Amino acid sequence: MSLHPSLKVDTAGAQQRTVLTRIERIKDLMKKDLWHDEHAVTGLPKTKIIKVKAAKKEKKEEEGTEGEGAASAVAEKK
């Protein structure tokens, strides 16, 4: 059976979440060694969310030379 198109999850339109769940906040505090088992799970301190930006790829300078090389290769064949 196939999945109806309206039920598919589109990851391209997904946005960065601004709120972490309680478990995610506890795991973050554990990574920073700020969590102890004696702490209550309510009233957790705020945790900063780091937004990851995708780096833009720079255009290669060689692209212009490749076009010239292709033109000279075509001229040699004639």
C-alpha positions in Angstrom: 0.0 0.0 0.0 1.2 3.5 -0.7 0.9 6.5 1.6 -1.5 9.3 0.7 0.4 12.5 -0.3 -1.4 14.5 2.4 0.0 12.3 5.1 3.7 12.6 4.1 6.0 14.7 6.2 7.7 17.5 4.4 11.1 18.1 6.0 11.9 21.0 3.6 9.4 23.3 5.3 10.4 22.4 8.8 11.4 25.2 11.0 13.8 25.5 14.0 11.9 24.8 17.2 12.1 27.4 19.9 11.0 25.3 22.9 12.6 22.2 24.2 10.8 19.4 26.0 11.6 18.6 29.6 13.6 15.6 28.6 15.6 17.6 26.1 16.4 20.2 28.7 17.5 17.6 31.2 19.8 16.0 28.6 21.3 19.4 27.8 21.9 20.1 31.5 23.5 16.6 31.8 25.9 17.4 28.9 26.9 20.6 30.7 27.3 18.8 34.1 24.6 21.0 35.7 22.1 18.2 36.4 22.1 16.2 39.6 19.7 13.4 40.5 18.6 15.3 43.6 17.1 18.1 41.5 13.4 18.3 40.9 12.2 17.9 37.3 9.9 20.9 37.7 11.3 24.4 37.7 14.2 23.6 35.4 16.6 26.5 34.5 16.3 27.9 31.0 18.6 26.5 28.3 19.8 28.4 25.3 18.9 27.0 21.9 21.6 27.2 19.3 20.4 27.9 15.8 22.4 26.2 13.1 22.7 28.0 9.9 23.7 26.3 6.7 26.9 27.6 5.1 26.5 29.0 1.6 28.8 27.4 -0.9 31.0 29.7 -2.8 31.1 29.5 -6.5 34.3 28.1 -7.9 36.5 30.4 -9.9 37.3 27.5 -12.2 33.7 27.4 -13.7 34.6 30.2 -16.1 37.7 28.4 -17.3 35.9 25.1 -17.8 33.6 26.8 -20.4 36.6 28.1 -22.3 38.2 24.7 -22.2 35.1 23.1 -23.6 34.9 25.6 -26.4 38.5 25.0 -27.4 37.9 21.2 -27.3 34.9 21.6 -29.7 37.1 23.8 -32.0 39.8 21.1 -32.1 37.3 18.4 -33.1 36.2 20.4 -36.2 
